[in-house]
Amino acid sequence: MSILSSYRVLDLTDEKGLFCARLLADMGAEVLRVRKPGEPVWRTAANTGKKSIGLNIETENGRDLLRRLMIDTDILVESYPPGYLGSLGIGYGQLNPLFRQLVMASITDFGQTGPYRDFKSSNLVDTALGGQAFVCGEPGQPPLKPFGSQSCLTACLVAANGILLALWKRHSTGRGQFIDISIQECLAGTLDHVLVRYLYEGVTAQRTGSLYWNNAFRIFPCQDGHILLSLSHQWETLIEWLDSENMADDLTDRKYLVEAERQRNIDHIISVLEKWTLTHRVNELLESGQLMRFPWANIESIPEVLENPQLKDRGFFMEGTDPDSGKKYNIPGAPFKMSRSPWQVDPSLSQTGEYDREIFCDRLGLKTNELEKLRRDGVI
């Protein structure tokens, strides 16, 4: 049995929160995605394993149906602007007296309070104001946006953790609670060494491109791709290797045995290593380096990630089918394995209207003619 197999979730999110609800579905919860009537089911990996219905919560009938659904709902995840659900009479303040057990998580750009709460935002705005963009990019060049929707994915991971903690607390109190997730705070809280160094040493991190912040690693070009190399690990062995190919330049000088000297001359060391890597193919360096226990890695393309033998051996990617087109696709699976309560990813995507009868008629008791009238009225 999966961890959340006895729990029900209502998913009222957009791209800011879809992944959070997907995580809960992977953990075994029944996740019901509520979308606007007529809005197609988004064909995205963040919606796999969910049931989907159309429901217009801007209508009184729609809000009434939502409240009826919440009678046996444990978790509500939403990402509307702060105050929006409250203006409709279905914010946490209005729902809490009716559903004491409810755990409600709101994922917004800046949280429910503060001077920025109503700012118009986006993934890029979040990364800019959360400090993430400042440390991305090449030295001396403007800040660079991080890849993809990392801000939303980070917030969804934090939200899922908050929900699990709230459920754990509910076991002893019988009461749910409200979880206010700020994407900006999630990003500021994951700046790792950047904040630590500034707060404790007064050092402002600089953009370093493909060079790791403490000069421990760097990405180098090869004849057929790129490889990540360590710059100080087993220094003497590395230089012996270069020297055997007559490419060590002056790095055999004993002064470079001192870590501080290597740090002062890091640009020169990078220049020598880059000339060397350009004479090799990626796999040549990778195989030899791993045999000598160097923590090196090739920079895999997306097709290479899908064919990665390690991921294949652990069954990470799963095959799903688009219910409308019949097209096959792969989705990421469980990122960890549990021996007694496995994370079981459902790769299926629901079709538009597929669960309307099950949810509205079987669960809520609507008659067929009532269902059709609500459809005609644009409620579902």
C-alpha positions in Angstrom: 0.0 0.0 0.0 1.3 3.5 -0.9 1.8 6.1 1.7 -1.2 8.3 0.9 -3.5 5.6 -0.6 -6.4 6.6 1.8 -6.2 10.4 1.1 -8.1 12.5 -1.3 -6.7 15.7 -2.9 -8.4 18.6 -4.8 -5.9 20.2 -7.3 -6.9 23.8 -8.1 -3.5 24.8 -9.4 -1.9 26.2 -12.6 1.8 25.6 -13.6 2.9 26.9 -10.2 1.4 23.9 -8.3 0.7 21.1 -10.8 3.9 19.2 -9.8 2.9 19.3 -6.1 -0.4 17.5 -6.7 1.4 15.1 -9.1 3.8 14.2 -6.2 0.8 13.5 -4.0 -0.7 11.3 -6.7 2.6 9.4 -7.0 2.4 8.8 -3.2 -0.9 7.0 -3.7 -3.5 9.8 -3.1 -6.5 10.2 -5.3 -6.0 13.5 -6.9 -8.9 15.3 -8.5 -7.8 18.1 -10.8 -10.4 20.8 -11.1 -10.2 22.9 -14.3 -12.5 25.4 -16.0 -15.1 23.9 -18.2 -14.0 23.7 -21.8 -10.3 23.9 -20.8 -8.5 20.9 -22.2 -6.6 18.6 -20.0 -3.0 19.8 -20.2 -0.8 17.1 -21.7 2.0 17.3 -19.3 3.9 14.9 -17.0 2.7 17.0 -14.1 -0.9 15.8 -14.7 -0.3 12.1 -14.8 -2.1 9.9 -12.4 -4.8 12.5 -11.7 -8.6 12.4 -12.4 -9.8 15.5 -14.1 -13.2 17.3 -14.0 -14.4 20.7 -15.3 -16.0 22.9 -12.7 -16.6 26.6 -12.8 -16.0 27.9 -9.3 -17.0 31.4 -10.3 -20.6 30.2 -10.3 -22.6 29.6 -7.1 -23.5 26.1 -8.3 -19.9 25.4 -9.0 -18.8 26.5 -5.5 -21.6 24.5 -4.0 -20.4 21.4 -5.8 -16.8 22.2 -4.6 -17.9 22.3 -1.0 -19.7 19.0 -1.4 -16.6 17.5 -2.8 -14.6 18.7 0.2 -16.7 16.7 2.7 -14.3 13.8 2.2 -11.3 15.7 0.9 -8.1 15.8 3.0 -5.9 18.2 1.0 -6.6 21.2 -1.2 -3.7 22.6 -3.3 -4.3 25.9 -5.1 -2.3 28.6 -6.8 -4.7 31.4 -7.3 -3.7 35.0 -6.5 -3.8 35.9 -2.8 -7.4 36.6 -1.7 -9.1 35.3 -4.9 -10.7 32.2 -3.4 -11.6 34.3 -0.3 -13.5 36.7 -2.5 -15.5 33.8 -3.8 -16.3 32.6 -0.3 -14.1 29.5 -0.5 -10.9 30.7 1.0 -9.3 28.9 4.0 -11.0 31.3 6.4 -14.4 30.3 5.1 -13.6 26.6 4.6 -11.9 25.9 8.0 -15.0 26.1 10.2 -16.8 23.7 7.8 -13.9 21.3 7.3 -11.7 21.1 10.3 -9.6 18.3 9.0 -8.7 20.1 5.8 -5.0 20.7 4.9 -4.9 23.6 2.4 -1.7 24.6 0.6 -1.5 27.9 -1.4 1.4 28.3 -3.7 1.9 31.9 -4.8 4.8 33.9 -6.1 5.3 36.0 -2.9 2.9 34.5 -0.3 -0.3 35.7 1.2 1.1 38.7 2.9 3.7 41.4 2.4 4.2 44.4 0.0 4.8 42.1 -3.0 1.8 39.8 -2.5 -0.2 41.4 -5.4 2.8 41.9 -7.8 2.3 40.5 -11.3 4.9 37.8 -11.6 6.2 34.8 -13.5 8.9 32.1 -13.3 11.5 34.6 -14.5 10.4 37.3 -12.0 10.6 34.8 -9.2 14.1 33.8 -10.1 15.1 37.4 -10.3 13.7 38.5 -7.0 14.6 35.2 -5.2 18.3 35.8 -5.9 18.7 32.8 -8.2 19.3 34.6 -11.5 22.0 36.8 -9.9 24.4 33.9 -9.5 23.7 32.3 -12.9 25.8 33.1 -16.0 29.3 33.8 -17.2 31.9 35.9 -15.3 31.6 39.6 -16.3 28.3 39.0 -18.2 24.7 39.9 -17.3 22.7 37.5 -15.0 21.3 34.5 -16.8 17.9 32.9 -16.2 18.0 29.3 -14.8 16.7 26.6 -17.0 13.0 25.8 -17.2 10.5 26.3 -14.3 12.9 25.5 -11.5 11.3 28.1 -9.2 7.8 26.4 -9.4 9.3 22.9 -9.1 11.2 23.9 -6.0 8.1 25.4 -4.5 6.1 22.3 -5.3 8.7 20.1 -3.5 8.5 22.4 -0.5 4.7 22.4 -0.6 4.6 18.6 -0.7 6.8 18.4 2.4 4.6 20.9 4.2 1.5 18.9 3.4 3.0 15.7 4.7 4.0 17.4 7.9 0.5 18.9 8.3 -1.0 15.4 7.8 1.3 14.0 10.4 0.3 16.7 12.9 -3.4 16.0 12.1 -3.0 12.5 13.4 -2.5 13.8 16.9 -4.8 16.8 16.8 -7.6 15.9 14.3 -7.2 19.4 12.8 -5.8 20.4 9.5 -4.0 23.7 8.8 -3.2 26.3 6.2 0.2 26.3 4.4 1.3 29.5 2.8 4.1 28.8 0.2 6.0 31.7 -1.2 8.0 30.8 -4.4 10.4 33.7 -3.7 11.1 32.4 -0.2 11.7 28.9 -1.5 14.3 30.2 -3.9 16.0 32.4 -1.4 16.1 29.5 1.0 17.9 27.2 -1.5 20.7 29.5 -2.4 23.0 27.2 -0.6 26.6 28.5 -0.1 25.6 31.9 -1.7 23.7 33.1 1.4 26.0 31.3 3.9 29.1 33.0 2.5 27.4 36.4 2.5 25.9 36.1 6.0 29.0 34.7 7.7 31.9 36.0 5.6 30.4 39.1 3.8 31.4 37.6 0.5 29.0 38.3 -2.5 29.0 35.3 -4.8 29.9 36.0 -8.4 28.8 34.4 -11.6 31.3 31.7 -12.6 29.7 30.0 -15.6 30.8 26.3 -15.9 33.4 26.7 -13.1 32.1 25.6 -9.6 32.1 28.3 -7.0 35.0 27.0 -5.1 37.0 26.0 -8.2 36.6 22.3 -7.4 34.9 21.4 -10.8 34.6 22.8 -14.3 33.0 21.7 -17.5 35.5 21.2 -20.4 35.1 20.7 -24.1 36.2 17.5 -25.8 36.3 16.4 -29.4 32.8 15.1 -29.3 31.1 16.8 -26.4 31.7 18.1 -22.9 32.9 16.5 -19.6 32.8 17.6 -16.0 36.3 17.4 -14.4 37.5 17.8 -10.8 40.4 20.3 -10.7 42.1 19.3 -7.4 41.1 15.8 -6.6 44.1 13.5 -6.8 46.2 16.3 -8.3 49.4 14.4 -8.6 47.8 11.5 -10.4 46.1 13.9 -12.8 49.3 15.7 -13.7 51.2 12.4 -14.2 48.5 11.5 -16.7 48.9 14.8 -18.6 52.6 14.5 -18.4 52.5 11.0 -19.9 50.9 12.7 -23.0 53.4 15.6 -22.9 50.6 18.0 -22.2 51.2 19.0 -18.5 53.0 22.3 -19.5 54.5 23.7 -16.2 51.9 22.0 -13.9 54.6 19.5 -12.9 56.3 22.3 -10.9 56.2 21.4 -7.2 54.6 24.7 -6.3 51.3 23.4 -7.6 51.2 20.7 -5.0 50.1 23.5 -2.6 46.3 24.1 -2.8 46.6 27.8 -2.3 49.0 28.1 -5.2 46.6 26.2 -7.4 43.8 28.5 -6.4 45.9 31.6 -7.3 46.6 30.1 -10.7 43.3 28.6 -11.5 42.9 30.3 -14.9 46.3 29.0 -16.0 45.4 25.4 -14.8 42.1 25.6 -16.7 43.9 26.7 -19.9 46.3 23.7 -19.7 43.5 21.2 -19.0 41.3 22.6 -21.8 44.1 22.1 -24.4 44.4 18.5 -23.1 40.6 17.6 -23.1 40.3 18.9 -26.7 42.7 16.1 -27.8 40.3 13.4 -26.4 36.8 12.1 -26.9 34.5 12.2 -23.9 34.3 8.5 -23.3 38.1 8.1 -23.4 38.5 10.5 -20.5 35.5 9.3 -18.6 36.4 5.6 -18.7 40.0 6.1 -17.7 39.1 8.7 -15.1 36.5 6.5 -13.4 39.0 3.6 -13.3 41.3 5.9 -11.4 38.4 7.0 -9.1 38.1 10.5 -10.4 34.6 11.9 -9.8 34.1 12.8 -13.5 31.0 12.7 -15.7 30.0 13.3 -19.3 27.5 16.0 -19.9 24.6 14.0 -21.3 22.1 15.2 -23.9 18.4 14.6 -23.3 18.3 11.6 -25.6 21.3 10.2 -23.7 19.6 10.7 -20.4 16.6 8.7 -21.7 19.0 5.9 -22.7 21.2 6.1 -19.6 22.0 2.5 -18.5 21.8 3.4 -14.8 18.3 4.9 -15.1 17.2 2.1 -17.3 18.4 -0.5 -14.8 16.4 1.1 -12.0 13.3 1.5 -14.2 13.2 5.2 -13.7 11.4 6.2 -16.9 7.9 4.8 -17.4 5.8 4.6 -20.6 2.4 6.2 -20.8 -0.2 6.6 -23.6 -2.0 9.8 -24.6 -5.7 8.8 -24.4 -6.8 11.1 -27.2 -4.0 10.4 -29.8 -2.8 7.0 -28.6 0.8 8.3 -28.8 3.3 6.6 -26.5 5.5 8.8 -24.3 8.0 8.4 -21.4 7.7 10.2 -18.1 10.0 10.4 -15.1 9.2 7.8 -12.4 9.9 7.6 -8.7 13.1 9.4 -7.5 13.5 7.0 -4.6 12.4 3.4 -3.7 10.7 2.4 -0.4 10.7 -1.2 0.7 7.2 -1.3 2.3 5.1 1.5 0.9 6.3 2.1 -2.7 6.0 5.2 -4.7 3.9 4.0 -7.6 3.7 6.4 -10.6 0.6 6.2 -12.7 1.7 7.3 -16.2 -1.9 7.8 -17.5 -3.5 11.1 -18.4 -7.3 11.5 -18.1 -9.5 12.4 -21.0 -11.8 15.5 -20.9 -15.0 14.5 -19.2 -13.8 11.0 -18.4 -14.5 11.3 -14.7 -17.6 13.6 -14.7 -20.1 10.8 -14.1 -18.0 9.1 -11.4 -17.4 12.2 -9.4 -20.7 14.1 -9.9 -23.1 11.2 -10.1 -21.6 8.3 -8.2 -19.9 10.4 -5.5 -22.1 13.4 -5.1 -25.4 11.8 -6.2 -26.4 14.0 -9.1 -29.0 12.6 -11.5 -28.1 12.4 -15.2 -30.5 15.2 -16.1 -28.9 17.4 -13.4 -25.5 16.7 -14.8 -26.6 17.7 -18.3 -28.2 20.9 -17.1 -25.0 21.9 -15.3 -23.1 21.3 -18.5 -25.5 23.4 -20.5 -25.1 26.2 -17.9 -21.3 26.1 -18.1 -20.9 25.0 -14.5 -19.1 21.7 -15.3 
